[in-house]
Every structure is written in structure tokens, then in C-alpha cells.
């Protein structure tokens, strides 16, 4: 699953760095640090993730204005 998810994210992100992976018997959490050019790219990315993993949760945080990020 990690490989497929990274491939999906990489299609829409100009940079894609795996930051965190946490697995248990009940769930998997994956955190990437990514750059996406525009809102349309974010929309396409989340749509493809929903198709790949129905019921998944996606959080997008815009960190452009956070110093040091």
C-alpha cells in the first residue's frame, strides 16, 4: 500500500517526502511533506486517494507562511 500511495501523491506533488509511517492491526497512517502547485492539483490528489482508499481521511496544511518550513 505504501508504494501505491506514494505513486499517487507523486503524480500531483512537485516534491514528495515520506515523513512518517505508523501501522497497527486496525489502521495505517502516512504523513508526507509535499508541494502542490495549485488547488486543482490538491483536488485531483484527494479524489484519487478517495478512489484508491474509500473512507480514508486526508488533511492538507498550507505551511507556506510558517517560518522555517
N, C-alpha and C positions, 0 to 999 in steps of 0.2 A: 504494500500500500504506500509506503514512503516514497518509493521510486515513482509511482504513478502520480502521486500528489505533487512531487517536485517538478515533474514534467509539465503538469497543468499550470502550476504557478509560474514556471519559467517561460511559458508561452506568452504571458501578459506582462511580465515584470522585466525591466531593463537590468535589474540586479536581483538576485535571489540567494540569500544566505540562510541556511538552516541554523537556527539559533537554539532550539530546544525540542526534544522529543521525549514524551512521557507516555509509557504504556502500562496498562493494567489489564486484568481479565475483562473488565467492563468497558474500557474506553482507551482511546489513543488521542493525545494532544500533541499538535505540531505547531511550532512557532517559527515563522520566517521573518527576517528583515528584508523587505522588498522595496523597490521603487517602481511605481506605475506612472506612466506619462499623463493619463487623464482619467476622468470619471468613467468614460466609456470602457476603458480597459478594466477598471475595478468591477463594473457591471458585468462584463463578459467573464471575468475571472470568477466572480461569485456564482454566476449562472452555471459555469462548467463544474465548479465544485459541487453545487447542488445536484447536478446530474450524476456525477460520479459517486457522491455520498449523500443520498437523500436524508434529510433530517439533521444534517451537520450544522454546526454553528461557526460563523465566520465573523471575526472582529477586525476592522480596519481602523488604524490610528494614524492620523496625519501628524508626523513629527517634524515637519519642515521648520517650524518656529521654535523648537525646543533646542536651546544652546547645547552644543557638544554632540548632537546626534547627526 
